[in-house]
């Protein structure tokens, strides 16, 4: 099973490239670092922890 590499922050709508730093919850809700900080690393959809999304292999 692979991650859905979403290309936009779900809060602010900024674009996210596959290699950009971004954060996801268990359900793969995706947020940029700034929005993650503003939400105290908690997903507003499920209240789960937001963790750094792994980068795809080279």
C-alpha positions as CSV (number, residue, x, y, z in Angstrom):
1,X,0.0,0.0,0.0
2,X,1.5,3.4,-1.0
3,X,0.7,6.9,0.2
4,X,-1.5,9.2,-1.7
5,X,1.0,12.0,-2.4
6,X,-1.5,14.9,-2.3
7,X,-0.2,18.1,-4.0
8,X,-1.9,20.8,-1.9
9,X,-2.2,21.8,1.8
10,X,-5.7,21.0,2.9
11,X,-5.8,24.2,5.0
12,X,-4.2,27.0,3.0
13,X,-4.2,25.4,-0.5
14,X,-0.5,26.0,-1.1
15,X,1.1,23.6,-3.6
16,X,3.3,20.8,-2.3
17,X,5.8,18.9,-4.5
18,X,6.5,15.2,-3.7
19,X,9.8,16.2,-2.2
20,X,8.5,19.2,-0.1
21,X,8.3,19.0,3.6
22,X,4.7,18.4,4.6
23,X,2.8,16.5,7.3
24,X,0.1,13.9,7.2
25,X,-2.2,12.1,9.7
26,X,-3.3,8.5,9.8
27,X,-5.9,9.2,7.1
28,X,-3.3,11.0,4.9
29,X,-4.8,14.5,5.4
30,X,-1.9,16.7,4.2
31,X,-0.7,20.0,5.5
32,X,2.3,22.4,4.9
33,X,4.7,23.0,7.8
34,X,3.2,26.4,8.6
35,X,-0.4,25.1,8.9
36,X,0.9,22.1,10.9
37,X,2.6,24.5,13.4
38,X,-0.6,26.6,13.6
39,X,-2.6,23.5,14.4
40,X,-0.1,22.2,17.0
41,X,0.6,19.2,14.8
42,X,-3.0,17.9,15.3
43,X,-5.2,17.1,12.3
44,X,-8.4,19.2,12.4
45,X,-10.4,16.4,10.7
46,X,-9.6,13.4,12.9
47,X,-7.7,14.9,15.9
48,X,-4.8,12.6,15.0
49,X,-1.1,13.4,15.2
50,X,0.5,15.1,12.1
51,X,3.8,13.6,11.3
52,X,6.3,14.3,8.5
53,X,5.4,12.7,5.2
54,X,8.2,10.4,4.0
55,X,9.8,11.4,0.8
56,X,9.5,9.2,-2.3
57,X,12.5,7.1,-3.2
58,X,15.0,8.7,-5.7
